[in-house]
Amino acid sequence: MRALVTGASGFIGRRLASTLAERGHDVVCLVRPTSDIRPLKGLPLRFVVGDLDDPSSLAAAVADSDHVFHLAGVIQALDEPAFEAANADGTRRLVEACLLRAPAIERFILVSSIAAAGPSPADRPMNEDDAPCPVSAYGRSKLAAERAVLEAGACLPVTILRPPNVLGPGSRELDRAVQLIRKRIVPEIGDERPRTSLIDVDDLVEAMILAASHPGSVGRTYFVTDGRAYAWSEITAAVAEELGIRGLVIRLPFGFQIIAARLAEAASRLSGRSPLLTREIVRAGHDHFWIYDAAKIGRELGFRPKYGLRDSVRRAVRSDRRSQGRGVNREEARP
């Protein structure tokens, strides 16, 4: 492939770009001027500095590419217009650049999100035939990005992947859980019923590469999961077990989390920076189910995940320990 990866400085993008390069593909990474590309140094990658709101940089990035993996966007923003500008409008500009400057593209892979589909029913996993009904500003912006890509489907061979929570080495969310549980703090989320699907980052990377090369994936949308459903407590229990944490823990009830989210939102309004925690995020885990049927990508493309929850947590905790031992800064750049 001559592949363009947007969002290459983020958790998933780094993993994808490095995997493609290690397999001998020619990889261009679109990165912002402020992106931290140190984890990618030493790999045979080319970088184009630009942004999704800069059409000239997008034209330079897509030139000569035959595959585009679009991962860039925001998962935290100040308000709905900011989500729309980054995730939907940015995707539209990238699609336009492809149509104008790279008409021979063999595949455009959009990495969307389960948030675009919305929560699953309480009594069954959601599948790709169910009508999307996002419940968050982020989800609505990702669904708008999907529609922008599909509208170009007559001229651009596109595939959409919708991953759930992505775990594995480098996961910011899992890193935060590790740091909290090391302090014996466990947020109470949902109940003991299975409420979420998961996918390991390396399984997601394999799904992207498979979808990019499989002729049957053109025009298709796929959920990508490890095939299981998990209670939120299973995730924290797996982290605690891997860390060797036993005995007394401090449980943060739902009401306390809502208060913390209100404070984070107020602080973000004063600082002008996106909040790391919002009431929307807290309620998403407490009130909804996020379980998806990934049989379609297995049936049509032959995708088979290798990792489950325990594998992902084990690899992430070991990576965290190695990083702490080397004094590495674990904070990742925004894609």
C-alpha positions in Angstrom: 0.0 0.0 0.0 0.8 3.7 -0.3 -1.2 4.5 2.8 -2.2 7.8 4.4 -2.9 7.6 8.2 -4.6 10.5 9.8 -4.5 10.7 13.6 -1.2 8.9 13.5 0.0 10.4 16.8 -3.0 9.0 18.7 -3.3 5.6 20.5 -4.8 3.6 17.6 -3.2 5.6 14.8 0.3 5.0 16.2 -0.3 1.3 16.3 -1.7 1.2 12.8 1.1 3.3 11.3 3.9 1.3 12.9 2.3 -2.0 11.9 1.9 -0.9 8.3 5.5 0.3 8.2 6.8 -2.9 9.8 5.1 -4.9 7.0 6.8 -2.9 4.3 4.1 -0.5 3.2 4.8 3.1 2.3 3.1 5.2 5.0 2.4 8.9 5.2 1.2 10.3 8.5 -0.9 13.5 8.7 0.1 15.2 12.0 -0.5 18.6 13.6 2.3 21.0 14.3 1.8 20.2 18.0 1.6 16.4 17.6 4.0 14.3 19.6 5.6 12.0 17.0 8.4 10.8 19.2 6.9 7.3 19.6 7.0 7.0 15.8 10.7 8.1 15.4 12.9 5.5 13.9 10.2 4.0 11.8 10.2 4.4 8.0 7.3 6.9 7.9 6.8 10.2 6.1 5.1 13.1 7.8 2.9 15.8 6.4 2.2 18.6 8.9 -1.3 19.9 8.6 -4.9 19.7 9.9 -8.3 18.6 8.8 -9.4 22.3 8.5 -6.5 23.0 6.1 -7.5 21.8 2.6 -4.0 22.5 1.2 -2.3 20.2 3.7 -4.9 17.5 3.0 -4.2 17.8 -0.7 -0.5 17.2 0.0 -1.2 14.3 2.3 -3.5 12.4 0.0 -1.3 12.9 -3.1 0.0 9.5 -4.4 -1.9 7.6 -1.8 -3.9 4.5 -2.8 -5.3 3.8 0.7 -6.5 6.2 3.3 -7.1 5.3 7.0 -9.0 8.2 8.6 -8.7 8.1 12.4 -8.2 11.8 13.2 -10.8 13.6 15.2 -11.7 14.6 18.7 -13.4 12.7 21.5 -13.6 15.7 23.9 -14.8 19.1 22.9 -16.3 22.2 24.5 -19.7 21.9 22.7 -21.6 20.2 19.9 -20.4 22.7 17.2 -16.8 21.9 18.1 -17.5 18.1 17.7 -19.2 18.8 14.4 -16.3 20.9 13.1 -13.6 18.4 13.9 -15.3 15.1 13.2 -17.9 15.8 10.5 -16.5 18.8 8.6 -13.0 17.6 8.8 -14.0 14.3 7.3 -15.9 16.0 4.5 -12.8 18.1 3.6 -10.6 14.9 3.6 -13.1 13.2 1.3 -13.1 16.2 -1.0 -9.3 16.1 -1.1 -9.3 12.5 -2.1 -11.8 13.1 -4.9 -9.8 16.0 -6.3 -6.2 14.9 -5.7 -6.3 11.1 -5.5 -9.1 9.8 -7.7 -7.4 6.4 -8.0 -7.7 5.5 -4.3 -8.4 1.8 -3.8 -10.0 2.2 -0.3 -11.0 4.8 2.2 -11.3 3.4 5.7 -13.2 5.5 8.2 -12.7 4.5 11.8 -15.9 5.6 13.4 -17.4 4.6 16.7 -20.2 2.7 18.4 -21.2 6.2 19.6 -22.4 6.8 16.0 -24.8 3.9 16.3 -26.0 4.8 19.8 -26.7 2.5 22.7 -27.8 -1.1 22.1 -31.2 -2.5 23.3 -31.2 -3.9 26.8 -32.2 -7.4 25.6 -29.9 -8.0 22.6 -26.7 -6.8 20.8 -27.1 -4.1 18.2 -26.2 -5.0 14.6 -25.4 -3.0 11.5 -29.0 -3.2 10.2 -30.4 -1.4 13.3 -31.1 2.3 12.7 -28.4 4.5 14.4 -29.6 6.7 17.3 -26.6 8.5 18.9 -27.2 10.0 22.3 -24.2 12.3 22.5 -22.7 15.2 20.6 -19.7 13.1 19.9 -21.9 10.3 18.5 -23.9 12.6 16.3 -20.7 14.1 14.9 -19.3 10.6 14.1 -22.6 9.6 12.4 -22.4 12.8 10.3 -18.8 11.8 9.3 -20.1 8.3 8.3 -22.8 9.9 6.1 -20.2 12.2 4.5 -18.1 9.2 3.5 -21.0 7.1 2.3 -22.3 10.0 0.1 -19.0 9.8 -1.8 -19.4 6.0 -2.2 -20.3 6.3 -5.9 -16.8 7.7 -6.6 -14.8 6.5 -3.7 -14.6 2.9 -2.4 -15.3 3.3 1.3 -15.5 1.0 4.4 -16.6 2.1 7.8 -15.5 0.4 11.0 -17.2 1.0 14.4 -15.1 -0.1 17.3 -16.3 0.0 20.9 -13.9 0.8 23.8 -10.4 0.0 22.6 -8.0 -1.6 25.1 -4.4 -2.6 25.1 -1.0 -1.0 25.6 -1.2 2.8 25.3 -5.0 3.1 26.0 -5.5 6.4 27.8 -8.7 5.2 29.4 -7.2 2.0 30.6 -4.1 3.9 31.9 -6.5 6.1 33.9 -8.2 3.1 35.4 -4.8 1.6 36.3 -3.8 4.8 38.1 -7.1 4.9 40.0 -7.0 1.3 41.0 -3.4 1.6 42.2 -4.8 4.1 44.7 -7.6 1.6 45.5 -10.3 3.8 44.0 -12.9 2.1 41.9 -15.7 4.1 40.2 -19.1 2.4 40.3 -20.4 2.1 36.8 -23.7 0.4 35.8 -24.4 -2.9 37.5 -23.3 -6.5 37.3 -25.0 -7.1 34.0 -22.9 -7.1 30.8 -23.1 -3.6 29.4 -20.3 -3.1 26.9 -18.3 -4.7 24.1 -14.6 -4.3 23.8 -11.8 -4.7 21.3 -8.0 -4.9 21.6 -6.0 -2.3 19.7 -4.0 -4.9 17.8 -7.2 -6.7 16.8 -8.6 -3.4 15.6 -5.5 -2.7 13.5 -5.8 -6.2 11.9 -9.5 -5.5 11.1 -8.5 -2.2 9.4 -5.8 -3.8 7.3 -8.1 -6.7 6.4 -11.0 -4.4 5.4 -8.6 -2.2 3.3 -7.6 -5.2 1.2 -10.8 -7.2 1.0 -12.9 -6.6 -2.1 -16.1 -7.6 -0.2 -15.8 -4.7 2.3 -16.5 -1.9 -0.2 -19.5 0.2 0.9 -19.9 -1.8 4.1 -20.2 -0.8 7.7 -18.9 -3.2 10.4 -18.9 -3.4 14.2 -15.5 -4.7 15.4 -15.5 -6.4 18.8 -13.9 -9.3 20.5 -17.2 -11.1 20.4 -18.0 -10.9 24.1 -20.0 -8.6 26.4 -18.6 -7.4 29.7 -19.9 -5.8 32.9 -17.9 -2.7 33.7 -17.0 -4.4 37.0 -15.3 -7.1 35.0 -12.9 -4.6 33.6 -11.9 -3.1 37.0 -11.6 -6.6 38.5 -9.3 -7.6 35.7 -7.1 -4.5 36.2 -7.1 -5.1 40.0 -6.1 -8.7 39.6 -3.3 -7.9 37.2 -2.0 -5.2 39.6 -2.3 -7.6 42.6 -4.7 -5.3 44.4 -6.9 -7.1 46.9 -8.9 -6.1 49.9 -10.3 -2.7 50.7 -11.1 -0.3 47.9 -12.9 3.1 47.8 -15.9 3.0 45.6 -17.0 6.2 43.9 -20.8 6.2 43.6 -22.7 7.5 40.6 -23.8 10.7 42.4 -20.2 11.6 43.3 -19.2 11.1 39.6 -21.9 13.4 38.4 -20.7 16.1 40.8 -17.1 15.6 39.6 -18.3 15.9 36.0 -20.2 19.1 36.8 -17.0 20.6 38.3 -14.9 19.4 35.3 -17.4 21.1 32.9 -17.4 24.3 34.9 -13.6 24.3 34.9 -13.5 23.8 31.1 -15.8 26.8 30.5 -13.4 28.9 32.5 -10.3 27.6 30.9 -11.6 27.2 27.3 -10.2 23.6 27.3 -12.2 20.5 26.6 -13.3 18.6 29.8 -11.9 15.2 30.4 -15.1 14.2 32.2 -18.7 15.2 31.5 -22.1 14.2 32.8 -22.8 12.8 29.3 -19.8 10.4 29.7 -20.8 9.4 33.3 -24.4 8.7 32.3 -23.4 6.7 29.2 -21.8 4.0 31.3 -24.5 4.1 34.0 -27.7 4.3 32.0 -27.1 2.5 28.7 -25.9 -0.8 27.1 -23.2 -0.7 24.5 -23.2 -4.3 23.2 -22.7 -5.0 19.5 -22.9 -8.0 17.2 -19.7 -8.3 15.3 -20.6 -11.5 13.4 -20.9 -9.6 10.1 -17.2 -8.8 9.8 -16.3 -12.4 10.7 -18.8 -13.8 8.2 -17.9 -11.5 5.3 -14.2 -10.8 5.8 -13.1 -13.7 7.9 -12.0 -11.5 10.8 -11.1 -13.4 14.0 -10.0 -11.4 17.1 -7.0 -12.8 19.0 -7.3 -11.0 22.3 -9.9 -10.9 25.1 -10.2 -8.6 28.1 -7.7 -10.3 30.3 -5.1 -10.3 27.5 -5.6 -6.6 26.8 -5.3 -5.7 30.4 -2.3 -7.8 31.0 -0.4 -6.3 28.1 -1.4 -2.7 29.1 -0.3 -3.1 32.7 3.0 -4.7 31.7 3.5 -1.8 29.2 2.7 0.7 31.9 5.2 -0.9 34.3 8.0 -0.8 31.7 7.2 2.8 30.9 7.3 3.7 34.6 10.6 1.9 34.9 12.1 4.0 32.1 10.5 7.2 33.3 8.6 7.6 30.1 5.9 10.2 29.8 2.7 8.2 29.1 0.6 11.2 28.0 -0.5 10.8 24.4 -1.0 13.6 21.9 -4.3 14.4 20.5 -4.7 12.8 17.0 
